[in-house]
Amino acid sequence: MPNLFKIDFVQGKTDASDYNQVKHSLVDTAANRVIISLTISGDKLQSVSNYSREPKRLVFECFPTGWINDNILSGSNEHERYISHFEVKVYRDGVLFFTGIIDTSQLSYDVSSGIVKFTCYDKIKLMSVFSDLTHYYSLTAGYLPIWILAYFLQDIQQTVPVNIPYLNQFAVPTHLIPSGSPLTIVHVDFDDLLQFPNPANGWTYSYHSSGWPGPCWGYLVDTPSNKITFVFAYKKVIQATYPSPATTRYQGRFRGKVYRFLNGICPIVVEYDEKTGWEEDITSVDNAYNEFLSFFNDNSISSNTLFNGLSSTGTLDGRSYMSSQYVDHWIEAQCSGNIFPSRIQPGKSYETYKEEQTDNIKALQGMLMLYNATIFTNAAGQIILKNKDAYSATIIDIEDEDVISFVTKRGNQEKPGITAIDVLAGDTTQLQGIVKGYLIDFYDSKWSIEATVDQLSKYSLSLQSKIRIKTLVYAITEIERDYVNDEYKVKAWLL
C-alpha cells in the first residue's frame, strides 16, 4: 500500500464568507512525504460506568508552510477556548477517515527541528470544552433521546460559529416488567387512620357518618403531556362518647397523596396528613375537611375528579399501570411494560415549575446511561447516537493468515455507578436500581478478545462490526487503525 496521506485545512467558521472551503492542503506523494508522522486514537464504546465519552484524537507532524505560519502559528483565527477557525479533513490513499477540529492549546512548534505538531479531535471534544453550558428543559411531554444531544450541540453552535453535524441511529430499547409480577411504585398505609385510642379510659369510640367508608384512589392520565398521576385520599372521622357527664367529641383524620410520575416511574409526591384535635362541634371537623379538599384543588384535582374521575388502571407510553389493596390497611400502585420511557424529562424545573437551568453535559450523560447508548463520530465528522448493541447485520470473515495475534479473556463483572441518572426529574431511586440490574446483565461475564488483524484495505472494519475469527462471531467494541504497520487492533465481545 502507498500509505499516502492528505490533510485539507477547511474554513470551519460558519459566518465566514469562505465557509467550508479548502484553504490549504498537505499532500503526500511517493517522492515527497510532507506529513512526517500521523497517529489516530481508536474508536470505542464507553465502559458501563464511564459515560463521559473520550473524543477521537489525531496527531500529525509537518514542516510549517507559509499558510500555516500565517493562519495557525500566528494571526487571530481562533474561536474562544483555543479552537481554530480551520478544521481538518484527513485522507489515506484518497479515502477520508477523519474530520475534526484543531486544538490550538496543544499546538507546538519545535524551532530547532522546524517541526510543527498538531493535535486534532473529533467534534465530541466540543462537549467537554463547553461542558459549562446549560439549558432550560421545559417541554411538558419531555425530550426524545436525540433531542438531548441536538440541544447540546445547538447551544454550542450558538456560542461559537461552528457546524456540528449529527445523525440519529438510536432506538429506545425494551426491558419489560412482566404483567404477572408488576413493579410496585407506590405503597400507602392507612390502617392507622382507623385505629381507636387505646386505652379507652371510659370513652366509647365509633366511626362518624361524615367519614368515608373507604379511601378514594386511582389514576389520571394526561397522554398529550406524557404524564400519569396517582391520587390517594381518605377522610375518617372518629366519634368519642363519655357516659357521665354525657360528652361527645369528634376527631377528623385526613390523608392525601398525589404522585406525579415523570420519566415513567419517577414520582414527585405532595402529601397532606393531618388530624384535628378532639372537637366539641362537628363543624370544626367540616372546616378541616374543606382545607383537605383545598389541598387537592391546589394540586389541580377538583372534588369532582377526586370522587368521580379516578381510574384503577391506566396506560401510557408502553406501560400499564394498575392498583391493588389490602382492605382497611394499604393501597398500592403498580406498573408493567417497558421500563424505558420514549421521552425523558431532565432537570429540576419539572419539579419546581421554575425556570431552572441544567448542565447539558449532565443531561447527555444521564440519557446515555439510562438507555445504554453511545456516541461516536464517522469519517465525515457526524456525531452518531446509537444503541450499544446495534451491531451490524453483516458478518465479516477474517482469514486465519491475517490474524496476527489473538487473545481470549473472560470479562470482569463491573458494577455500574449510575448516579448520572439523578439528573432526571422525580425520585429516580427505583429507576436507578432497575437500570443498574439491566446494565449488569448486559455486561456480565462476557467473553472478549483482543486481536490484531492485518491489511487495512482488505477489511472494512468499524465500531460495532461483526467479525468471524476461527468460527466464532464477535462484535467490535474498540478499534484502532495502525497505518504504519497496516493493521487493525480490535477488542470485541463474543456474541
Disulfide bonds with the S-S distance in Angstrom:
none
